[in-house]
Amino acid sequence: MAMRNSENRYGWAAITMHWLVALAVFGLFGLGFWMVELSYYDEWYRKGPDIHRAVGILLFAVVVVRLVWRMSNPSPRPLPNHKPWEVFAAHVAHWALYLLMFVAMISGYLISTADGSSISVFGLFEVPSVTGTVKGMEDTAGAVHYWITWVLVALAGIHALGAFKHHFVDRDETLKRMFGKS
């Protein structure tokens, strides 16, 4: 399989980044949903948020690379059976997913750095606060982060349902393309 996309299929770079981002988004959502219920004395009370923040920073880097890759390496052509409204909806959904991911990651960063502290990425490096101490920012950023992540996961679920519709109802190659099997 080629690294770059062709007119008819995705390359391994796009496929790998797609599934890596999908896994990270759903994993971070699940971790975030679980960790907000932890008590102060739970051993994961600090570990969970540390992992969540570190993976979120790494995800930001991957999404930036993925976006640059997408703009420099066009996606395969739509399949002939795709209706114009489906092609349009797919484009809108993909760009909305990018926007929602960036809003979620930036708001998460602002929650964690509102007190002026940096974010440690698994002890390998630190991402400093760019805002310094901003009173109340964590509350506003927290509300944005909460609601945006729900919308992001809902849209990603609709995106997955669309892929299943193409696979099971239309019986076309849409889903197989994202597994490198078309």
N, C-alpha and C positions, 0 to 999 in steps of 0.2 A: 504494500500500500504506500502511496506517495505521501510525503509530508504536506504538500500543498493541496488545496482543493482543485478539482477540475470542473468542467462544465456539468458533469454528471454525478460527481460524488465528492464527499468531504474527505480531506486528507487526515492523516493520523493526528496532526497537531490540533486541528479544530475539534476533532472527536474527543481527544484526551482532555482538552480544556473544558469542553462542554460538560462532560461527565464529572470532572473534578469540581467544577463550579456547582453543578447540581447537588453533588454529594455534600459539599461544604455548606451550601445554603440550607438544605434540609437538616443537616447535622447541627449547624449553629442554631437553627430555629428550635430543634428538639432540646438541645442543651440549654438554651435560654429559657424555654418554657419550663423545663425541669428545675433549673437552678434558682429561679425566683421564689420557689417554695422552700428552699433549704433554711434550716435554722442556724443561728450563729454558731452553735456548737457542733454542727455537722462538719466532718473533715473536708467535704467538698465545697463548703461555704466560700472558701478563698480559691481553691483549685479550679472549680467550675468557671468562675468569671475570668481567671487568668488564662485558661485554655480558650475560652470564648473570645477574649480580646486578641490573643496571639493569632488564632486561626483567622479572625476577622481582618487583621492587618495583612496576613499572607494572602487571604482571598482578595483583598483590595489590589494587591500587586498582580495577581493572576488575572483579575478582571480587566485591569488596564492593559496588560499584555494581550489578552483575548480581544479586546476592542481594537487595539492597533492591528492585530493580526487580521481581524475581520475586515477592517477598512483597506488593508493592503492586499488582501487575498479574498476576492469576492466569493460568495456562497455559490453553490451549484444552481443551475437554472431550475425554476419550478418544473415539476413534472407536467406533462401535457394534460392530464386529467384534472389538475388543480383549477378551480374556478377563480376568476379575477378577485372576487371578494375574499376568498381564502388566502390568496397571495398577499393581498393588502392587509388582512387581519394578522397574518403571520409576521409581516414587517412591523406593524404597529406593536404587536405583542413582544417581539424581540427587543425593540428599542425601549419599550416600557419596562421590560425586565432589567435592562441595563440601568435605566434611570432609577428604578426602585432599589436596585442593589447599591448604587452609589449613595443614595439618600440614606439607606439603612446603615451602610458602613461609616459614612461621615457622621451621622447622628450618634452611632455607637462610640466612635472616637471622641466626640464632644462630651458624651456622658462621662467617659473615663478620664478625660483630661481637664474637666471643668475646674478642678482644684489646683491646676498647674502641674500635676504629676505626669510623668511619661508612662508609656505602655511598654512593658518588657515582652519581647517575642521569644519565648522559651529560653530566656537567658542569653540568646545569641546577639541581640542588639536591642536598643530602645528607640521608640518613636516619641520624640518630645512633644509637649503641649505647644501649640502655636497660638493659643489664646491667653495663656496665663490663667490666673484665677478669675473666674467670672461667676459671681454669685447667682444662683438659680438656674444656670445654664443646664445643669444635669437634669433638672425637672422638665424643662421644655424639650431638650434633646431626647429625654427618656420617653416622653409622650409620642414624639415623632417616630422614634425607633420602634416603639411598641406597635403602633398602627401600621406603619410602612411595612414591617416584617410580615404582618398578617396579610396585607394586600399582596406582597411579593410572593408569599407561599401559595396564596389562592390563585394568583395569575400563573405561577409555575405549574400548579395542579391542572389548570385549564389547558395550558400548553401541552402537558403530558396527555390529557384526554384527547386533544386534537391529534397528537401522534398516534394514539391507539385507534382513533376513528379512521385515520388513513390506513392503518395496518389491518384492522379487523373488518371494517365496513367497506372502504374503498379498495382494499387489497392492493395498495400500491407500494412503492419502494421508499416512501418517506421515512419511516422509522428505521428501515434497514440501512439507509444512507448514514444515519447517525451511529450505527454500529459497524460501519465500514463493510457492509455485506451486499452492496448493490452492484 
